[in-house]
């Protein structure tokens, strides 16, 4: 089906620790369970972004690393997992 036809999970998120709108960069890895995508965002939520679909988690992680580059300023944003009732 595709990412926007199903529930999407944010799998990983990194940011470059720059708090200015012009300097902030974020990289996200998302999945709906079948399709993976990587988003590179510049300038916060109102800035520009680029999204690339990937065939697997491994491919998405490689692309996310490439988009982050080699700078040591990048940090992963840890999202708390919300328990589900089963």
C-alpha positions as a Markdown table, in Angstrom:
| # | Residue | x | y | z |
|---|---|---|---|---|
| 1 | Unk | 0.0 | 0.0 | 0.0 |
| 2 | Unk | 2.5 | 2.7 | 1.1 |
| 3 | Unk | 3.4 | 4.9 | 3.9 |
| 4 | Unk | 0.4 | 7.2 | 3.9 |
| 5 | Unk | -2.2 | 4.5 | 3.6 |
| 6 | Unk | -1.3 | 2.9 | 6.9 |
| 7 | Unk | -0.1 | 3.8 | 10.4 |
| 8 | Unk | 3.5 | 5.2 | 10.2 |
| 9 | Unk | 6.0 | 4.6 | 13.0 |
| 10 | Unk | 8.9 | 7.0 | 13.6 |
| 11 | Unk | 11.8 | 4.5 | 13.9 |
| 12 | Unk | 14.8 | 6.8 | 14.4 |
| 13 | Unk | 15.4 | 10.6 | 14.6 |
| 14 | Unk | 18.6 | 12.6 | 14.8 |
| 15 | Unk | 19.2 | 16.3 | 15.0 |
| 16 | Unk | 22.4 | 18.4 | 14.8 |
| 17 | Unk | 22.0 | 20.2 | 18.1 |
| 18 | Unk | 21.7 | 23.6 | 16.4 |
| 19 | Unk | 18.9 | 25.6 | 18.0 |
| 20 | Unk | 18.7 | 28.3 | 15.4 |
| 21 | Unk | 16.0 | 27.9 | 12.7 |
| 22 | Unk | 18.5 | 28.5 | 9.9 |
| 23 | Unk | 21.0 | 26.0 | 11.3 |
| 24 | Unk | 18.8 | 23.2 | 12.6 |
| 25 | Unk | 18.9 | 19.9 | 10.7 |
| 26 | Unk | 16.9 | 16.7 | 11.4 |
| 27 | Unk | 16.9 | 13.3 | 9.8 |
| 28 | Unk | 14.0 | 10.9 | 10.4 |
| 29 | Unk | 13.5 | 7.2 | 9.5 |
| 30 | Unk | 9.9 | 6.1 | 9.3 |
| 31 | Unk | 8.0 | 2.9 | 8.3 |
| 32 | Unk | 4.5 | 1.6 | 7.9 |
| 33 | Unk | 5.8 | -1.9 | 8.2 |
| 34 | Unk | 6.2 | -2.5 | 4.5 |
| 35 | Unk | 7.9 | 0.7 | 3.2 |
| 36 | Unk | 10.7 | 2.7 | 4.7 |
| 37 | Unk | 11.4 | 6.4 | 4.2 |
| 38 | Unk | 14.1 | 8.8 | 5.2 |
| 39 | Unk | 13.4 | 12.5 | 5.6 |
| 40 | Unk | 16.1 | 15.2 | 5.8 |
| 41 | Unk | 14.7 | 18.5 | 7.2 |
| 42 | Unk | 16.4 | 21.9 | 7.2 |
| 43 | Unk | 15.2 | 24.8 | 9.3 |
| 44 | Unk | 12.8 | 23.1 | 11.7 |
| 45 | Unk | 9.2 | 22.2 | 11.1 |
| 46 | Unk | 8.6 | 25.2 | 8.8 |
| 47 | Unk | 11.7 | 24.6 | 6.8 |
| 48 | Unk | 12.4 | 22.6 | 3.7 |
| 49 | Unk | 12.6 | 18.8 | 3.6 |
| 50 | Unk | 13.5 | 16.0 | 1.2 |
| 51 | Unk | 12.0 | 12.5 | 1.5 |
| 52 | Unk | 13.4 | 9.3 | -0.1 |
| 53 | Unk | 11.8 | 5.9 | 0.0 |
| 54 | Unk | 13.9 | 2.9 | 0.7 |
| 55 | Unk | 13.4 | -0.9 | 0.2 |
| 56 | Unk | 14.5 | -1.9 | 3.7 |
| 57 | Unk | 15.6 | -0.7 | 7.1 |
| 58 | Unk | 19.2 | -1.4 | 6.2 |
| 59 | Unk | 19.0 | 0.9 | 3.1 |
| 60 | Unk | 17.1 | 3.6 | 5.1 |
| 61 | Unk | 19.9 | 3.6 | 7.8 |
| 62 | Unk | 22.6 | 3.8 | 5.2 |
| 63 | Unk | 20.9 | 6.8 | 3.6 |
| 64 | Unk | 20.2 | 8.5 | 7.0 |
| 65 | Unk | 23.9 | 8.2 | 7.8 |
| 66 | Unk | 24.9 | 9.6 | 4.4 |
| 67 | Unk | 22.5 | 12.6 | 4.9 |
| 68 | Unk | 23.9 | 13.2 | 8.4 |
| 69 | Unk | 27.5 | 13.2 | 7.2 |
| 70 | Unk | 30.5 | 12.8 | 9.4 |
| 71 | Unk | 29.9 | 15.6 | 11.9 |
| 72 | Unk | 30.1 | 14.8 | 15.5 |
| 73 | Unk | 27.4 | 17.2 | 16.4 |
| 74 | Unk | 24.5 | 14.8 | 15.5 |
| 75 | Unk | 22.6 | 13.2 | 18.4 |
| 76 | Unk | 19.8 | 10.7 | 18.3 |
| 77 | Unk | 16.5 | 11.9 | 19.7 |
| 78 | Unk | 15.1 | 9.0 | 21.8 |
| 79 | Unk | 11.3 | 8.7 | 21.5 |
| 80 | Unk | 9.6 | 7.1 | 24.5 |
| 81 | Unk | 7.7 | 3.9 | 23.5 |
| 82 | Unk | 4.1 | 4.0 | 24.4 |
| 83 | Unk | 2.9 | 0.6 | 25.7 |
| 84 | Unk | 0.0 | -0.8 | 23.8 |
| 85 | Unk | -2.8 | -2.9 | 25.2 |
| 86 | Unk | -3.2 | -6.3 | 23.8 |
